[in-house]
Amino acid sequence: MVQFVMGVGSTARLHTWILQGLSMGNVVESGSHYLDECIDNHYACALGLALIGKEGSAAKAMEVFEAALIDDRVPEATIAFGQLLDIPMDLAQKIDLAHRNGISAREIATSLA
């Protein structure tokens, strides 16, 4: 199991938000999409799922994520997620890397608990 050592508040919130994102209807975990919409489903990486959980809906999460990416001061998606989720950049990068290497969002959330 992957271990993420950070402040207890940051990891506890992320744990909850990822699980909330996973439990929403029409949201599909994806290792190849940060946050995307296709026909009737929203596809999200682990960080995208956390943002969906935080915002309470996939549509709202997509709106704030897209707005962050339009900002010239945010050069990449992982930085945008770090800022939107109010987590340290190294934690966002570790979560992104773990998910891209095949660790499920549920396993990531469990390791954050």
C-alpha positions as CSV (number, residue, x, y, z in Angstrom):
1,M,0.0,0.0,0.0
2,V,1.2,3.5,-0.8
3,Q,1.8,5.9,2.1
4,F,1.2,9.6,1.9
5,V,2.7,11.4,4.8
6,M,1.3,14.9,5.1
7,G,-0.7,17.0,7.6
8,V,-3.5,15.0,9.0
9,G,-6.1,17.6,7.9
10,S,-5.0,17.5,4.3
11,T,-5.1,13.8,4.0
12,A,-8.3,13.3,5.9
13,R,-10.2,15.7,3.7
14,L,-8.8,14.1,0.6
15,H,-9.8,10.7,1.8
16,T,-13.4,11.9,2.2
17,W,-13.5,13.8,-1.0
18,I,-12.1,11.0,-3.1
19,L,-14.7,8.6,-1.7
20,Q,-17.5,11.1,-2.2
21,G,-16.4,11.6,-5.8
22,L,-16.4,7.8,-6.4
23,S,-19.9,7.5,-5.0
24,M,-21.5,10.0,-7.3
25,G,-23.6,8.8,-10.2
26,N,-22.2,9.1,-13.7
27,V,-18.6,9.5,-12.4
28,V,-16.1,7.0,-13.7
29,E,-12.6,6.6,-12.4
30,S,-10.0,7.1,-15.1
31,G,-6.3,6.8,-15.2
32,S,-6.0,8.7,-18.5
33,H,-8.3,11.7,-17.9
34,Y,-7.8,14.4,-15.3
35,L,-11.4,15.6,-15.5
36,D,-13.5,15.1,-18.6
37,E,-17.1,14.7,-19.8
38,C,-18.3,12.3,-22.5
39,I,-21.9,11.9,-23.3
40,D,-23.5,10.8,-20.0
41,N,-20.4,10.2,-17.9
42,H,-17.7,12.3,-16.2
43,Y,-14.2,10.7,-16.1
44,A,-11.9,11.7,-13.4
45,C,-8.4,10.8,-12.0
46,A,-8.0,10.5,-8.2
47,L,-7.4,14.2,-7.9
48,G,-10.4,14.9,-10.1
49,L,-12.5,12.6,-7.9
50,A,-11.4,14.6,-4.9
51,L,-12.4,17.9,-6.6
52,I,-15.8,16.4,-7.5
53,G,-16.3,15.3,-3.8
54,K,-15.2,18.8,-2.6
55,E,-17.4,20.7,-5.0
56,G,-20.4,18.3,-4.6
57,S,-20.9,17.7,-8.3
58,A,-18.9,16.8,-11.4
59,A,-20.3,19.8,-13.3
60,K,-19.1,22.3,-10.6
61,A,-15.7,20.5,-10.4
62,M,-15.3,20.8,-14.1
63,E,-16.2,24.5,-14.1
64,V,-13.7,25.4,-11.4
65,F,-11.0,23.2,-12.9
66,E,-11.4,24.6,-16.4
67,A,-11.3,28.2,-14.9
68,A,-8.1,27.4,-13.1
69,L,-6.4,26.0,-16.3
70,I,-7.4,29.2,-18.1
71,D,-5.4,31.2,-15.6
72,D,-2.0,31.9,-17.0
73,R,-0.4,31.4,-13.6
74,V,-1.4,27.7,-13.6
75,P,0.8,25.9,-16.1
76,E,-0.4,22.3,-15.6
77,A,-3.3,20.2,-14.2
78,T,-1.5,18.9,-11.2
79,I,-0.7,22.4,-10.0
80,A,-4.4,23.4,-10.6
81,F,-5.6,20.4,-8.5
82,G,-3.1,21.3,-5.7
83,Q,-4.4,24.8,-5.5
84,L,-8.1,23.9,-5.8
85,L,-7.8,21.2,-3.2
86,D,-5.6,23.3,-1.0
87,I,-3.0,20.6,-0.7
88,P,0.8,20.7,-0.9
89,M,2.1,20.3,-4.5
90,D,4.2,17.3,-3.6
91,L,1.1,15.5,-2.3
92,A,-0.8,16.3,-5.5
93,Q,2.2,15.0,-7.5
94,K,2.4,11.8,-5.5
95,I,-1.3,11.1,-5.8
96,D,-1.2,11.7,-9.6
97,L,1.8,9.4,-10.0
98,A,0.3,6.7,-7.9
99,H,-2.9,6.7,-9.9
100,R,-1.1,6.8,-13.2
101,N,0.9,3.7,-12.0
102,G,-2.3,1.7,-11.5
103,I,-3.2,2.3,-7.9
104,S,-6.9,2.7,-7.7
105,A,-8.5,5.9,-6.3
106,R,-10.1,3.8,-3.5
107,E,-6.7,2.5,-2.5
108,I,-5.3,6.0,-2.5
109,A,-8.1,7.2,-0.4
110,T,-7.6,4.4,2.1
111,S,-4.0,5.2,2.4
112,L,-4.9,8.8,3.2
113,A,-7.2,7.8,6.0
